[in-house]
């Protein structure tokens, strides 16, 4: 659900912008829309602390239902929100608050869902099972992009119905009900139950994490930051940048993005399984190295045309699928602290680096006037991730973590 929502907002940024942030300058409108997009990611660490701690104290399953209800409600509310022409400055203010609510829910979801999948996996298949988290991230974004493209086609057929894009957000209500039904039937993980029965629950996980696992958090931050930055640059910023500034067809760019995200999902599953066989470090190192070397050229290629966007997204999607190895980060933290550790690490990385990517990318392109600038930014962060991987322990073959 959260990836569906983020995809919708990212896909419709060039359309939502004029509705809530009227201006004669397309770059200014897009910048304002991307700034609100980043708000949801910036607020993620708050949700990570709140829901991550709750999952370590009450159980992974206990957090699942309230998170999806919060996310679905806030997403649907965006679809019902009047624009600036109707309620004035209240429109962008309320939009900002709704995005913050979505970010709060996403902050807990990112770590808790990953931990739930990770802890239910057999010890020698943690990479394969956990890769479904990254795959569903890509598929959720892809579905959102595809829905956005379909609604834009429908709007062209019925030009008077200018609010068709709102239906995509309102669709979150039935999707949320289905997700709630499914999640209520998920059982608690055996690892949490073992911690609970042994009396090893930690009431104040953050000080304990900082005292014992801060190096793990820093390493995880660097890796997730590189993947999140590349994801938001090539799959959120690029399609909107092409549509808004190059006057290319938005439906085509969204359709291309949806298709390449499906390939990214397949690559995530394949590389997750490979990491069980050869280890996490080789897969991550080669993937991050590819990110560092290819991000610049692929940014130039993706900014040139729709064909360039297709090729650039295919290559970068396959590369970054090996960067976002959920099992690799989960294996760094002990079970009593795993949910909080993963939630905070991922929340901070996506908030400070990934969430700000579209805004920073837009500023870099506007100031430098070079299409390669966002790619060089990705390369720089990838180099920091390579440094973090230098002494990262190999945990793929540990019987239990």
Beta strands, then each sheet from edge to edge (+ up, - down):
end
